[in-house]
Amino acid sequence: MPYGGSIEIGENCSINSFCHINGNGGLKIGNNVRIATNCTLIPANHIFSDPNIPITFQGETREGITIEDDVWLGAGVKVLDGVVIGRGSVIGAGSVVNKSIPPFSIAVGIPAKVIKKRK
């Protein structure tokens, strides 16, 4: 569901079972993207900076998520608000992507870190 934002999906993509995909702040998925089972993509985040105000009343950020062409997200990957995953990248299973990933990178872990380049 877009939940007030938008979701754009390119050509020849696959999104496998049990994925949770929102469009709050805008979600763009390029062409030839592979998204494995149990992935979560939510382009929004709660603001929680003021401990004197309940989190539910502090609003959200909505920067958006962009997944460029020819990306593969392994099973269980979580992609957080404000992230761009560069073209041709591979994100290892179970990783949490909280910062943008350069093109043609292989990134793994919590938080996801680039361990190698494909080129």
Steps between C-alpha positions, in 0.01 A plus 500: 500500500623850430361651828492850355812462285571309182647173379664472157616158377704460181490224242595135551507514882422223746368552851472173687260390771461659842658835407376819666525798266368849576511821301470757782784728390522361149645168386668460161607156381695489174504239222615139545492516881476178701347521848513173693252377760434685827652834399376827653517838324350791693585852379409672826630510855366620834651810658589434863740782594295653783465261797230725650259445210354158418660365182159466336462883510847589364427429135705319238777554252410407142812520286419206275685191379650445154613159379678545169508252207635144527504476882452179696371514857557169680244341731398705801671827400369816666541834316445816704388852412736722303699216339610471137628159393722551198467320169626143482536455875439185703378521860560184704223315677393644835678833451361831627576782255495831687740693271526528124700235312719596199442334161633148441559433870454187704379598848417284801430529871318701762548775407586410140859576403663470160739203506584481133436649155356309203716691249 
